[in-house]
Amino acid sequence: MSRRSLILASSSPRRQFLMHEIGFDFKATKPDTDESFPEDMLPDEVPLFLAKKKAAALPSPGPGELMITSDTVVIFGATILNKPADRKEAIDMLSHLSGRTHRVITSVCLTATNRQFCFSEESRVTFRHLTLAEMAYYVDHFQPFDKAGAYGAQECLPPDMNPCSREEIDFLNSIGKADLIEKSISHSQQGSVVVMIDRIEGSYFNVMGFPIHRVHAAVMGFDTSGT
């Protein structure tokens, strides 16, 4: 689909899955950088800072190559909830989110030899009130230690809920991938899904960590720009 050779600088299986599903062939690599940021940086600025930092840590793309880096943060109030270090921290994070609304921001950078284009996408997620038993069950069965905020949206949805925005639905229909909504939702073989999400305002795939409708548009626009 793309005239450029794409490099996805991410080891996330979710991002790799979504890139494949929306029709892109790519080479995956992992950025060799830490995810630290200045202590006085505003939370909203962190994902873009880190997406650019990841791009800068990798070799510059060669002629005809386009590198994609990204970062997702979960923001509760004025606090960034990172990936939990252990079971206790994961349950503590879910306790903060229980019954409340938080924001998820993903920033994506497309980097070529002599040009970089970046954008950010924000979604709002509201959790239902959770019991301690529900939170402990989720952490023990889904092991969300690689997920910011200690949860994966695809694992926590109410039955029969279509979590996508109108933009996402229209995009998936346009590329013949309406079934990606269902394919993206995890059906645990280890136990019942714990319904934690009450509603999502904005992009569902952004909460998963990759706003595919905007990534697709950005890549295709970059390809047709002639740069």
C-alpha positions in Angstrom: 0.0 0.0 0.0 2.8 2.4 0.9 5.5 3.5 -1.6 7.9 3.9 1.3 9.7 1.3 3.3 8.1 1.5 6.7 9.9 1.0 10.0 7.7 0.6 13.1 9.9 1.5 16.1 7.9 -0.4 18.7 8.0 -3.8 20.3 4.3 -3.6 21.3 2.4 -6.5 19.9 -0.7 -4.4 19.8 0.8 -1.7 17.6 2.3 -4.4 15.3 -1.1 -6.2 15.0 -2.9 -2.9 14.2 -0.3 -1.9 11.6 -0.7 -5.2 9.8 -4.5 -5.1 10.0 -4.7 -1.7 8.3 -2.6 -2.9 5.4 0.9 -1.9 6.0 4.0 -4.0 5.6 6.8 -2.9 7.9 10.0 -3.8 9.7 9.7 -3.7 13.5 12.5 -2.5 15.7 12.8 -1.4 19.3 14.0 2.1 20.3 17.0 1.8 22.6 16.1 4.6 25.0 14.7 5.2 28.4 11.3 6.8 28.9 12.4 9.6 31.3 11.3 13.2 30.8 11.9 16.5 32.6 10.2 16.6 36.0 8.6 20.0 35.3 7.1 19.0 31.9 3.4 19.2 31.7 1.7 15.8 31.4 0.1 16.6 28.0 3.6 17.3 26.5 5.2 14.0 27.6 4.0 11.6 24.9 5.2 13.9 22.1 8.5 14.4 23.9 9.0 10.7 24.2 7.9 9.9 20.6 10.5 12.4 19.4 13.1 11.0 21.8 12.6 7.5 20.5 13.0 8.7 16.9 16.2 10.5 17.8 17.6 7.4 19.5 17.4 5.4 16.3 19.5 5.6 13.1 18.2 8.2 10.7 16.0 6.6 8.0 17.6 6.1 4.7 16.2 7.3 1.3 12.7 5.9 0.8 12.3 4.9 4.4 9.7 6.2 6.9 10.1 5.5 10.6 7.1 5.6 13.0 7.6 6.1 16.7 4.9 6.7 19.3 4.1 6.9 23.0 0.9 6.7 25.0 0.3 8.1 28.4 -2.6 7.8 30.8 -3.3 11.0 32.7 -5.4 11.1 35.9 -5.8 14.6 37.1 -2.3 16.1 36.8 -0.6 12.7 37.3 0.8 10.3 34.6 0.1 6.7 35.4 3.0 4.7 33.9 3.3 0.9 33.6 2.8 -0.7 37.0 5.9 -2.2 38.6 4.0 -4.9 40.4 0.7 -6.3 41.5 0.1 -3.8 44.3 0.9 -0.8 42.1 -1.4 -2.1 39.4 -4.3 -2.4 41.9 -3.5 1.0 43.3 -3.7 2.5 39.8 -7.1 0.9 39.1 -8.4 2.1 42.5 -7.6 5.7 41.4 -9.4 5.2 38.1 -12.4 3.4 39.5 -15.6 5.4 39.0 -13.7 8.3 37.4 -12.7 9.8 34.1 -9.1 9.9 32.9 -7.4 11.0 29.6 -5.3 8.9 27.2 -2.9 10.8 24.9 -0.9 9.1 22.1 1.7 11.0 20.1 3.0 9.6 16.9 6.0 10.8 14.9 6.7 10.0 11.3 10.4 10.6 10.5 12.0 10.5 7.0 15.5 11.5 6.0 14.9 15.2 5.9 11.4 15.7 7.5 9.4 14.8 10.6 5.7 15.1 11.1 4.1 14.5 14.5 0.6 14.6 15.9 -1.3 13.7 19.1 -4.7 12.2 19.8 -6.6 12.4 23.0 -9.4 10.2 24.3 -11.4 10.3 27.6 -12.2 7.0 29.4 -14.6 6.6 32.2 -14.5 3.6 34.5 -17.4 2.1 36.3 -17.0 1.6 40.1 -14.9 -1.4 40.7 -14.6 -3.7 43.7 -11.3 -4.7 45.1 -12.1 -8.3 44.1 -12.7 -7.2 40.5 -9.4 -5.3 40.3 -7.4 -8.1 41.9 -9.0 -10.6 39.5 -8.2 -8.5 36.5 -4.6 -7.9 37.5 -4.0 -11.6 38.3 -5.6 -12.9 35.1 -4.5 -10.3 32.6 -1.1 -9.3 34.0 -1.3 -5.6 32.8 2.3 -4.8 33.7 3.2 -3.7 30.1 0.3 -1.3 29.9 0.2 2.4 31.0 -2.5 2.8 33.7 -2.5 -0.9 34.4 -5.2 -1.8 31.9 -5.9 -2.6 28.3 -9.1 -1.2 26.9 -9.5 -4.2 24.7 -9.8 -6.4 27.8 -12.3 -4.3 29.8 -15.3 -3.5 27.5 -18.9 -4.2 28.2 -20.4 -7.0 26.1 -21.7 -5.9 22.7 -20.3 -2.4 23.1 -18.9 -0.8 20.0 -16.1 1.3 21.5 -15.1 3.1 18.3 -15.7 6.7 17.4 -17.7 7.6 14.2 -14.4 8.5 12.5 -12.9 5.1 13.3 -16.0 3.3 12.1 -16.0 5.2 8.8 -12.3 4.6 8.4 -12.6 0.8 9.0 -15.5 0.6 6.6 -13.5 2.5 3.9 -10.6 0.0 4.0 -12.9 -3.0 4.3 -11.9 -3.8 7.9 -15.1 -3.4 9.9 -14.3 -6.7 11.6 -11.2 -5.2 13.2 -13.3 -3.9 16.1 -14.2 -7.5 17.1 -10.7 -8.8 16.3 -9.1 -6.3 18.6 -11.1 -7.2 21.6 -9.5 -9.8 23.9 -11.4 -12.9 24.8 -9.5 -14.3 27.7 -8.9 -18.0 27.8 -8.0 -17.7 31.5 -11.3 -16.4 32.9 -14.1 -14.0 32.5 -13.5 -10.4 31.2 -13.8 -7.8 33.9 -15.9 -5.0 32.6 -14.1 -1.8 33.8 -14.9 0.7 31.1 -18.2 2.5 31.2 -17.6 4.7 28.1 -14.9 6.1 25.8 -15.1 9.5 24.3 -12.9 9.8 21.2 -10.7 7.1 19.6 -10.9 3.6 21.0 -7.7 2.5 19.2 -6.0 5.5 20.6 -6.7 4.1 24.1 -5.2 0.8 22.8 -2.1 2.9 22.0 -2.4 3.5 18.3 -5.0 5.8 16.7 -5.1 3.9 13.4 -7.3 6.2 11.4 -4.8 9.1 11.9 -1.7 6.9 11.5 -3.1 5.6 8.2 -3.9 9.1 6.9 -0.5 10.5 8.0 1.5 7.7 6.3 -0.5 7.9 3.1 -0.2 11.7 3.1 3.5 11.5 3.7 3.9 9.1 0.8 2.0 11.3 -1.6 3.7 14.5 -0.6 6.7 13.7 -2.7 9.2 14.4 0.1 
